[in-house]
Amino acid sequence: MILSDKHIFEKIDEGEIKIKSKNEHWRNQIHASSMDLRLGKYFKVYKHQEIALLDPKKMDEKALTILYERDENTPFIVHPGDFILGVTEEEITLPNDIVARVEGRSSLGRLGIVIHSTAGFVDAGFKGTITLEISNMNNVPVALYPGMRICQLAFENMSSAALVPYGEKKCSKYQNQILPEESKVGADPEFRKDA
């Protein structure tokens, strides 16, 4: 069941869902059935000029991307066909019995901006910023500004609290992330020799 604005406010006020934001008016980002999140100031772009192949078995994720930082007045230009990693300004903490779904905003979708490729799900027990997999499907470049509303979260109650929430899993690779994080698929058990 998706939480309504009433229940989102209740869960936040009770300290079950935690939101950390630089924007003192972040509560205004809560709507009837979701909460808008803002674009953070960090972006990562894959070094496609230097990479012949992304191989999950041979990933050195830190060597694959370039980190960019922008302020709220300096846009990051997303060209047609580009794929970049962005991050939310807000850090969220979910309890062990609530999950969230990341969705794009229709206003940006109408510009051709997609904010997640397939990873639109946030597990119970997650803490950190949300990495966004941003693409431009338009034929013209689009400017994205840090601080602008970029996506929305819909919260859902689980049937019970998770036995092993995200942060307690051995392979919770993205817990406490602040920067946009590259894929850590190489750390998955099927690719690790020590697993």
Secondary structure, DSSP 8 states (H G I E B T S, - for coil): -B--HHHHHHHHHTTSSEEE-S-TTGGGGB-SS-EEEEB-SEEEEE-TTT-S---GGG--GGGSEEEEE--TTS-EEE-TT-EEEEEBSSEEE--TTEEEEEEE-HHHHTTTEE--SS--EE-TT-EE--EEEEEE-SSS-EEE-TTSEEEEEEEEE-SS--SS-GGGSTT-TTTTB-S-----GGGSTTT-TT-
